[in-house]
Amino acid sequence: MRYHVITIVLTAVAWMAMSSIADLQSAEFKPMSFDPHVTLKTDQLGGVSHPTPEQLERMHESNYILRARGGKLTKVPAEKTQLDFDAKFHPQGGTVYLANDDLIYARQATLLSKSVDGGRTWTSREFLSPEGYWDDLQVLNDGMFVRVMMVDDQDAKIPVQVEQSADEGRTWVKISEIDVRVPGGYQRRYKHWSMTKLPDDTLLFAMDLRDDNFGGGERYLTSGTVLTAYRSQDRGKTWTGPIKVCDWAAEGGIVQLPSGKLLGSIRYQRLLVPDDSADVRQLAGKFLKHHFLVDSDDGGLSWKNLRPLTTVMGQCYGYPAALNDGTVVVIHDTRYGPGPDAGRAMISHDEGQTWEDEVYYMYFGKGQSSYSRSVVLSDGTILTLGGTANHPDAKKKWHYAIGNSHLTAIRWKPVRD
């Protein structure tokens, strides 16, 4: 059975970590509302009870994933490989880069892994970030590395540096800068969003710009945090921007659909305001901390149609993948339940317009089932890298996950019946 995702009419309100209730009530905000009759509840998809931790642990250690649909829980074949252990890795930090089917890279905190057989086997070497920078990497179709290097300290406004490497990151050459200036300025910038490479090597680099004193006049920031992108069509030599993607958003990814449209997958988090509708309040509970979608019809130059995908607070990080037949997969976390904390995949067969009452349970850690990234190979195989932690307190304190986490590569295909 297919369901429409909730449709947003209009948004603009407040990021929980940035603003107080008084700030929200004193500013001029427009409320959020949506049609409550087209929601797909994401607490327990597939019409079957959540697997137990014991079932999920066996799944994680076996060559299958679990699929819930039509009241049945079934096993779907999958190939799994655990990447080399990185003692500094946190399960939110794994990334994967696809040059082509025979050249794939994965990055942890201090290791770069390489696969030349579609993600079945990997070799690894040390790979460190440049000192004093927060760096983000992509690999172009011919294997060229491009990275951006950003300082994100308080009041850091120096340009973002862009470099390229023809030897897998062993040596680098500077090719450009991104001058991050917006009308009215900003207080801080954060790098929570992985750089995206589209099939034609177009690059989209995004960060969230933050400011407590938003709104008024001609300021760029009309909310406490604005997801802001820059776009390059010449392999990182020049950049177009700033491009406002969404207010109150951080963490996620972008995928190009078969139609050419881009689908953005974001964590949306903010406090409620008095004029939010009853349906929004029912979705949010105390505040919004959910996974949302947003569209672009012009290659990422403008964005529209912000709408929630998940209906449970804490299902707030997701990463998208798209197949040539219009199938879209979004794998999200479920940090607060209901059910065990496992990476879960939602499915759409019409480029994200409607979503199935169906869920795949992808990976599981005893302490934390965290973030994932996915790429799609030419035969429709999805390669997902999921981060997990085994320490029982990994979700309570960041440092408990360090030294107790792994990155697992999963080769799989959605079942269509």
NORZI-V669458 format. One record per helix or strand of 2 or more residues. SS is the DSSP state (2 for helix, 1 for strand). FROM is the first residue (numbers start at 1). TO is the last residue. Records with the same first field share a line. If there is no record, write none. Layout:
# NORZI-V669458
SS->FROM-TO / FROM-TO
This chain:
# NORZI-V669458
1->2-4 / 64-69 / 72-77 / 79-82 / 95-100 / 103-107 / 111-115 / 123-126 / 134-139 / 145-150 / 160-165 / 173-178 / 188-190 / 196-197 / 203-210 / 225-232 / 240-247 / 249-256 / 262-271 / 287-296 / 304-308 / 318-322 / 328-332 / 342-348 / 354-356 / 358-364 / 368-376 / 382-389 / 405-412
2->21-26 / 36-38 / 53-60 / 278-284 / 398-401
